[in-house]
Amino acid sequence: MRALGATALSLALAACATLPGPSMTADEAPVTVRIVGLNDFHGNLEPVRRPVKLEDGKGGQQEVFAGGAAWLASAVESVRAQNPHSLVIGAGDLISASPLASSLFLDEPTVGVMNRLGMDFTSVGNHEFDRGWKELKRLREGGCEKFTLREPCAVEPDYKGTDYPILAANVRMPDGSTLFPGAAIRRFGSGAGAGAVAVGVIGLTLKGTAQIVDPAGIQCITFEDEADSINALVPGLVADGADAIVVAIHQGLVTEPGDDFNGCGAMAGDLRAILERMDPRVDLVISGHTHRAYVCDFSTVDPARRFTVTSAGAAGTMLTDIALTIDPRRGDVLGVSARNVPVQSPGEGRPENAAFPVFQPDPAVATYVARYVAAAAEVAERTVGRISGAATRERPESPLGNFLADAHLAATQGAGAQIALMNPGGIRSELTARPDGSVTFGDIYGVQPFGNTLVTMTLTGAQLLRVLEEQLANPNEQNVLSVSTGFAMTLAPTRPAGQRVVAATLGGVPIDPAGTYRVTVNNFIAGGGDGFVTLKEGTDATVGPLDLDALEAYLQSAPVMAMPATGRVTMLGS
């Protein structure tokens, strides 16, 4: 509920309004609530291996080694220490698609980390549903009931669940209730007296979650329109005395290459249409999903909607330091300031960048993480093969994606597979070898952590071509598939729907719409995930091995596996 104008002006007001004036008592003075924004942590308990590239919006770039739960805890505490009133708010995907030390234990250690750094609220994201809504409820509430192939409570037999609420405003159960509460309110100061302020928080995931998680885990629940869900809750928060309203939404903007990680750029992406319909009484939007870093003033798009929109990248490599300055007398937000702070974590071969603050690891969190890393080490450090060089996952085509498709094809040729297709969202990290070329189980688990099975099905050529069209259905989030050896496709994303697949060949022969082909995919997209709904029409399905087992077997099929070249996918500009 912004009382004044654009962010630049509000920052100045916030800076000079924090001291009471001559006729203003301390209880009447503006109150600053410090907020830590987090998103897309994805169970990254340890620092990421590669440096984060930070653009300055002017053609310059810096690199910084960052992340790690112990360093993140210290960074959070440094932000909290700036003001007596603070909140830590997550925007979803804190769990799943995680490295081995968290994923092997059903992300229970990630919950433990968030409890220890003082998470106050988080929204659900799509990855919170990767293991189904029942397992998500267990993570929230605690206990050891088994809903997955993996054993819960393997390290902590008394797993207690989250200390913080999970918010799910648009996740509707069959009886009309929401899976978790949609909103909450936090009050600061002396009750309802002078100087007291209240912050309302709404949390939700993207409506399209149903298209990007395993349908078997979300049966009977629905994901409703984001803006409608937010707008339905704002009046109640206002009536309950909220002086500021924060939305934590797992949907995001898409910045342009080279945009400043503390800037904004063009504000493209699926979140923009939601923001354009959002109640203007919202003051702050903490977003995620796209793994981009930005701080946007939405009043530059719509002067009536003067909220700030933030995202802190991914993997705990950044947090957003946000200050909400509130006038307690009028119940209005005077200003919002926000900046993304890299969680720099040098050491063990990670050099320091003097341009950014350095955080020391929190000892208690470091000890807690080490317990899980040690529990996973025996499994993680087993050598599974050797590769000829780094396997990268750049889009639209990557050597690693081609390598995975080849591995899946090799594992399912006994089921008649001719083509294997791999969705880019299922490739969660790059594959980096040790100096001797070796890769470990932990390395390949980080690439494919979902435990998907391979499914080989029969598709007509016409159906296969429709699948290829579905790669480009969402211009803001294209899902260009990696394809196995012998298959090639030429795509034109900017052409009209139905004309975007320019060519598709197998062994140099064009795909025959009237022919039939045996195609291998993982069970996630076989069920229509990532929008590949035509795959649900496949017939004569044969369920094969786990994708991870297929990859390990492929690595062991030669002393050193060479990374395949690119050139299987051609993208045309028009």
Secondary structure, DSSP 8 states (H G I E B T S, - for coil): -B-S--HHHHHHHHHHSSS--TT--GGGS-EEEEEEEE---TT--SB-SS-EEEE-SSS-EEEE-BB-HHHHHHHHHHHHTTSSEEEEEE-S--SSS--HHHHTTTTHHHHHHHHHHT--EEE--GGGGTT-HHHHHHHHH------SSS-TTSS-TT----SS-EE-TTEE-TTS-BSS-SEEEEEESSTTSTT-EEEEEEEEE-TTHHHHS-GGGGTT-EE--HHHHHHHHHHHHHHTT-SEEEEEEE---B--TT--TTS-TT-BSHHHHHHHHS-TT--EEEE-SS--EEEEEGGGT-TT---EEEEE-STTSEEEEEEEEEETTTTEEEEEEEEEEE-B--BTTB---TTS-B----HHHHHHHHHHHHHHHHHHT-EEEEBSS-B---SS--HHHHHHHHHHHHHHGGGT--EEEE-GGG--S-B---TTSEEEHHHHHHHS-S--EEEEEEEEHHHHHHHHHHTTS-TTS----EE-TTEEEEE-TTS-TT--EEEEEETTEE--TTSEEEEEEEHHHHTTGGG-GGGGG-EEEEEEEEHHHHHHHHHTTSSSB----S-SEEE---
